[in-house]
Amino acid sequence: MLGDNNFTVIVELKRPDTALFETDKNRSESWRLSRDLTYAVSQILTQKAEWEIKSETKQFTESGQPISQSTVDPKTILIIGHRPI
């Protein structure tokens, strides 16, 4: 997670060998998104929702110091891809 006093960005990194598409096409001959890609999108959207809910209450560090970071509609970045080795 990245942030400053003006914005928050949640970044999810996946392995570069993660497939973006399935090996077969659907009935309309378009490529099917991979299960890993759809799970990753679901995961980062869940993290965003959880962060928005959690940010509505006062949060503290492990040492008990208040966290002053605020969140307004955090942005999300998913880095995922397939790169031949």
C-alpha positions in Angstrom: 0.0 0.0 0.0 1.2 3.5 -0.9 -0.2 6.7 0.6 0.3 10.2 1.8 -2.0 12.7 3.4 -3.9 13.2 0.1 -4.4 9.8 -1.4 -4.1 6.1 -0.9 -3.1 3.5 -3.6 -3.3 -0.2 -3.0 -0.9 -2.2 -5.2 -1.2 -5.9 -5.8 1.7 -7.7 -7.4 1.4 -11.1 -9.0 4.2 -13.3 -10.5 5.2 -12.4 -14.0 4.5 -15.9 -15.2 0.8 -15.6 -14.2 -1.3 -16.3 -17.2 -3.7 -13.6 -18.3 -5.9 -15.8 -20.5 -7.0 -19.4 -20.6 -5.7 -21.7 -23.3 -9.1 -22.1 -25.1 -11.5 -19.5 -26.4 -15.1 -19.1 -25.5 -18.1 -19.6 -27.9 -17.7 -16.2 -29.6 -14.0 -17.0 -30.3 -12.8 -14.3 -27.8 -10.1 -15.1 -25.3 -11.2 -16.2 -21.8 -9.7 -14.3 -18.9 -7.7 -16.6 -16.7 -8.9 -17.7 -13.3 -5.8 -16.1 -11.7 -6.6 -12.8 -13.3 -10.2 -12.8 -12.2 -9.2 -13.9 -8.6 -6.6 -11.1 -8.5 -9.2 -8.5 -9.5 -11.6 -9.8 -6.9 -8.8 -9.8 -4.3 -7.7 -6.2 -4.8 -11.3 -4.9 -4.9 -12.0 -6.7 -1.6 -8.8 -5.1 -0.1 -10.1 -1.7 -1.3 -13.5 -2.2 0.3 -11.9 -3.5 3.6 -9.6 -0.5 3.7 -12.4 2.0 3.1 -14.4 0.4 6.0 -11.4 0.2 8.3 -10.4 3.8 7.6 -13.8 5.0 9.1 -12.5 4.2 12.6 -9.3 5.5 14.3 -6.4 3.2 13.6 -3.1 2.8 15.6 0.3 1.4 14.9 1.7 -1.6 16.9 3.3 0.9 19.3 -0.1 2.6 20.0 0.6 5.8 17.9 -2.5 7.1 16.0 -2.3 6.7 12.2 -3.2 10.0 10.6 -3.5 8.7 7.0 -7.0 9.3 5.7 -8.6 7.5 2.8 -11.0 8.9 0.1 -11.8 6.4 -2.6 -8.4 4.6 -2.7 -7.1 3.7 -6.1 -6.0 0.2 -7.0 -3.2 -1.0 -9.2 -2.9 -4.7 -10.3 0.5 -5.7 -11.7 0.1 -9.1 -13.4 1.4 -10.5 -16.6 2.8 -13.3 -18.6 6.4 -13.1 -19.7 8.2 -16.0 -21.4 11.2 -17.2 -19.6 
